Amino acid sequence: MLGIDDILVDGGVSIRDCLERLDGTGRRILLLIDEQGRLLRTITDGDLRRLLLGGCRLDDPLGTAEHDGPVIVSPGTTLVECRRIMDRHGIDQLPVIDDAGRPVGMHHRAHLDRPVLLSPPHLGSTEALYVQEAIDSNWIAPAGPDLEAFEEELACMVGAGHAVALSSGTAAIHLGLRLLGVRNGDRVLCPSMTFVASANPILYLGAEPIFLDSDPMSWTVSTNAMARALEESKAEGRLPAAMITVGLYGQSPDMEQICRICEEHDIPVLEDAAESLGATCGGRSSGTIGRVGVYSFNGNKIITTSGGGMLVSDDGELVEEARHLATQGREPKPWYEHEVCAYNYRMSNILAAIGRAQLEKLGSRVAIRRAIFDRYESELRTDAPIDWMEEAPWGTSTRWLSAGLLRADRISMTNMQLVQLLSEHNIEARPAWKPMHRQPLFEGCQYFTHEPGRSVCDELFNRGICLPSSSNMSNEQQDRVIETIRWVCRSTSRLRA
Ligand SMILES: Cc1ncc(COP(=O)(O)O)c(C=O)c1O
């Protein structure tokens, strides 16, 4: 709802002043009030033109001529209802009137129709400042002071020994797996409930993924499934060369338990914390518990460099080798010398400048995303049958995405239908990740369920929903999401008793 102080006029004001006010505010509407401040009518450009055509002069007072009462709403009217009233009356603006008849705000169609996106980037003013400094110093290359500083600052913030900034999280997973020794024909354990970027690098290396189900409480990898996969691999005499864990929707898996199991089999762990930068597990930062950790700064992540990633590890030699492989494997010679086939995976100094500004705000971004989740949870508790993703007892989630499960026993609407209905209101929601073992790309790969006969990540995919969660989401945008879900649940009579 927008403020109205600049668009209130009384009958004594001249038509000329009204035209100037319309021009100056750009609001395309004025609210004519009486001496007690009560709304008499709305005034548009067209109304003023009609007065002039009817013989009034520019300096005549507007007056308080009789007029049909304007379409109004009370402060408690939901945004969904306001939008429907606008449609019904063919209007784009709707005054909000208190009990005494005084205008207290205004709804605008353009405002209510503005898309609410799932997780758009959230940049502030320091980003531009830091980028300008990088441009002014002409450090536009994949080297430079911001790059080094970004690596140091991130390593320090999460408590990792070393860090190297890369062109993407996917590149970091690729290098990480290669440096953990994954080779052609190896097997790699990987959660099925993830974005494809966790698993693609396994294929880059000619290795074979073994997918693992999710735990029904935390949604992160099931240690039951992991134990069974290890048992079978051991019996076959082909233990996996590495294990990838994923911090799902901002929540770390139980890294201590996973690392303990992996240590028993001498299997190194790569921690894909692309979605869980800022989360903790056992008091440590997500991404710093496995041998190698990976972060992503893709545009939809909790902090972004538009595109980018970071590989972290306490193993300094491993990180140095990652840096070497990321820079075409160039040897430290005065000429261009190359001994290994490598990659162009370095982040640019300009993007690192954005990253540094973003990193300063990580704590507040986490707090905002958590507050957004809490609001969804409390405000939809009685009106929407959603079982929210639980916060696991071993850590703190960032709630990168607010995720929950539609309760099949209470609602007949599917998660895909809800996504569609929300998109009709310009709200972007998504179903939970489609599991990797369901992807045509990974057809034929092994998959271990949480328990025999129960595939938890299929349940998550069939009923899971992720709601808009960006830290730059306004309160009003969150109201819209909440009210639209309530309205969809009520008006479609899909709620079961
Ligand atoms: C779990 C997970 N892993 C890896 C990635 C890949 O990161 P990037 O997009 O930076 O390559 C993403 C997201 O993009 C992700 O969600």
The ligand as an SDF file (V2000), in Angstrom:
LIG
                    3D

 16 16  0  0  0  0  0  0  0  0999 V2000
   23.1850  -27.8060   -4.6730 C   0  0  0  0  0  0  0  0  0  0  0  0
   23.8560  -27.0160   -5.7600 C   0  0  0  0  0  0  0  0  0  0  0  0
   25.0690  -27.4100   -6.1750 N   0  0  0  0  0  0  0  0  0  0  0  0
   25.7310  -26.7470   -7.1190 C   0  0  0  0  0  0  0  0  0  0  0  0
   25.2040  -25.6370   -7.7190 C   0  0  0  0  0  0  0  0  0  0  0  0
   25.9640  -25.0140   -8.8370 C   0  0  0  0  0  0  0  0  0  0  0  0
   26.4020  -23.7330   -8.5900 O   0  0  0  0  0  0  0  0  0  0  0  0
   26.7050  -22.7710   -9.8350 P   0  0  0  0  0  0  0  0  0  0  0  0
   25.3780  -22.3600  -10.3990 O   0  0  0  0  0  0  0  0  0  0  0  0
   27.4480  -21.6560   -9.2110 O   0  0  0  0  0  0  0  0  0  0  0  0
   27.5140  -23.5470  -10.8120 O   0  0  0  0  0  0  0  0  0  0  0  0
   23.9280  -25.1800   -7.3210 C   0  0  0  0  0  0  0  0  0  0  0  0
   23.2430  -24.0030   -7.8610 C   0  0  0  0  0  0  0  0  0  0  0  0
   23.3790  -23.3750   -8.7890 O   0  0  0  0  0  0  0  0  0  0  0  0
   23.2310  -25.8980   -6.3340 C   0  0  0  0  0  0  0  0  0  0  0  0
   22.0100  -25.5260   -5.9410 O   0  0  0  0  0  0  0  0  0  0  0  0
  1  2  1  0
  2  3  1  0
  2 15  2  0
  3  4  2  0
  4  5  1  0
  5  6  1  0
  5 12  2  0
  6  7  1  0
  7  8  1  0
  8  9  2  0
  8 10  1  0
  8 11  1  0
 12 13  1  0
 12 15  1  0
 13 14  2  0
 15 16  1  0
M  END
$$$$
